[in-house]
Amino acid sequence: MFKTVLVPIDGSENSMKALTYAVEIAKQFKAKLILINVYSLPKPTPISPAMPLAGPPTETTPPLTIEITRELIEKTKQRAQEILKRAKDEAEKKHVPVETIVKEGKPVREIVKAAEEKNVDLIVMGARGISKIKEILLGSVSHGVARKAHCPVLIVK
C-alpha cells in the first residue's frame, strides 16, 4: 500500500515522534523513507537607514554584507543536513532505506512539491504546538500540507 513515505524533519520533538511512526509504517510495508528539511532564510533588514531593506546583492552591496549572507546560508544548510543525518541514522538502525532532501523555501510549498516529484504514497509529519488562535489566523505547516498534498497525510501529536 505504501511504497514511499515522506517525513518533514525540523529537529523538533514532534518531527522526531513523526519519524518514529514513519519508521514503523515503512518497516510494515517495506517502504522507503524520504526525509526532508525545508529551511527559510530571514528577510534582510537594514543595519542603517542607508542600506536597502531587501533583495539580492547588487554591485553596491557591501562585501561584508555579501559574506555574512553567504555564511548564514551555508550554516543554515549545514544545520539542516545535521538534523537529517541524525534522523537518517535513527531510521537506518531499524533497517529502513532512507533518502534525504534539503530545500530552501516555504515549508508547505516545498513539502508538497517534493511529495509530488517523488510520487510519495504518504506524508507523516509532526503537529505544531501553536495556540488555537494563531492556528486559526496563520494556519500551520501540517495543516497546509494536509490541505494541499495529493496523498494522505498523517499528523502525529
Stockholm file with secondary structure:
# STOCKHOLM 1.0

chainA/1-157         MFKTVLVPIDGSENSMKALTYAVEIAKQFKAKLILINVYSLPKPTPISPAMPLAGPPTETTPPLTIEITRELIEKTKQRAQEILKRAKDEAEKKHVPVETIVKEGKPVREIVKAAEEKNVDLIVMGARGISKIKEILLGSVSHGVARKAHCPVLIVK
#=GR chainA/1-157 SS CCSEEEEECCSSHHHHHHHHHHHHHHHHHTCEEEEEEEECCCCCCCSSTTSCSSSSCCTTSCHHHHHHHHHHHHHHHHHHHHHHHHHHHHHHHTTCCEEEEEEESCHHHHHHHHHHHTTCSEEEEECCCCCHHHHHHHCCHHHHHHHHCSSCEEEEC
#=GC SS_cons         CCSEEEEECCSSHHHHHHHHHHHHHHHHHTCEEEEEEEECCCCCCCSSTTSCSSSSCCTTSCHHHHHHHHHHHHHHHHHHHHHHHHHHHHHHHTTCCEEEEEEESCHHHHHHHHHHHTTCSEEEEECCCCCHHHHHHHCCHHHHHHHHCSSCEEEEC
//
